[in-house]
């Protein structure tokens, strides 16, 4: 079960990275505005991965307590 949660977090992180790479040229009008956009998209990617790991940990702990 842990492997599935890690795989889910990995896939979501990879998809967020693809979205970051696809949106960066469209959102950044110049080289000066590219770094804040990239930083905010990378921060969103880290937050989503953290939430997946947190939910996975909570679900696994609840299952362990009920068994």
C-alpha positions in Angstrom: 0.0 0.0 0.0 2.9 2.4 0.8 4.3 1.8 -2.7 1.0 2.8 -4.3 1.0 6.1 -2.3 4.6 6.8 -3.3 3.8 6.0 -6.9 0.8 8.3 -6.8 2.9 11.1 -5.3 5.6 10.5 -8.0 3.1 10.6 -10.8 1.5 13.8 -9.6 4.9 15.4 -9.1 5.8 14.4 -12.7 2.6 15.7 -14.1 3.0 19.0 -12.2 6.5 19.3 -13.6 5.1 18.9 -17.1 2.5 21.5 -16.5 5.2 23.8 -15.1 7.3 23.3 -18.3 4.3 23.9 -20.5 2.9 26.9 -18.7 6.2 28.7 -18.0 6.7 30.1 -21.6 3.0 31.2 -21.8 3.0 32.9 -18.3 6.4 34.5 -18.4 6.5 37.4 -20.8 10.2 38.1 -20.2 13.2 36.6 -18.5 12.6 38.9 -15.5 9.1 37.5 -14.9 10.1 33.9 -15.5 11.6 33.2 -12.1 8.6 34.2 -10.0 6.3 32.1 -12.2 8.6 29.1 -12.0 9.0 29.5 -8.3 5.3 29.6 -7.6 4.6 26.6 -9.9 7.3 24.6 -8.2 5.9 25.6 -4.8 2.5 24.4 -5.8 4.0 21.2 -7.0 5.7 20.6 -3.6 2.5 21.4 -1.8 0.5 18.9 -3.8 3.1 16.2 -3.2 3.1 17.0 0.5 -0.7 16.7 0.7 -0.6 13.4 -1.1 2.0 12.1 1.3 0.1 13.4 4.3 -3.2 11.9 3.2 -1.4 8.6 2.5 0.2 8.6 5.9 -3.1 9.3 7.6 -4.9 6.5 5.7 -2.1 4.0 6.4 -2.1 4.8 10.1 -5.9 4.5 10.4 -5.7 1.1 8.7 -2.9 0.0 11.0 -4.9 1.1 14.1 -8.1 -0.8 13.0 -6.3 -4.0 12.2 
